[in-house]
Amino acid sequence: MITVTQTNSSFPQVEDDATEYFDLAQQAGTTYFINRVSDGDMSFRTNSTERLVIKSDGDVGIGTGNPESLFHVKTSDSSVDM
């Protein structure tokens, strides 16, 4: 079960248990961010298809769930590593 809770801080958390959750709109000074508290990947999907992934090591993949470099873009024709 996924729940959205309000913590003692001013930002909500989305969680599925006590160790797996995201802080939403957490503030550090004038910067707001989404924070995955536990170790793991973040995936962004549309139409039930993964479009972008941020791996726990910081590698980013667009069009691929397994980036082979810091920034990996894959299209139907080819792929570009940066």
Buried (B, 14 or more C-beta within 10 A) or exposed (E): EEEEEEEEEEBBBBBEEEEBBBBBEBEEEEEEEEEBEEEEBEEEEEEEEBEBBBBEEEBBBBBBEEBEEEEBBBEEEEBEEE
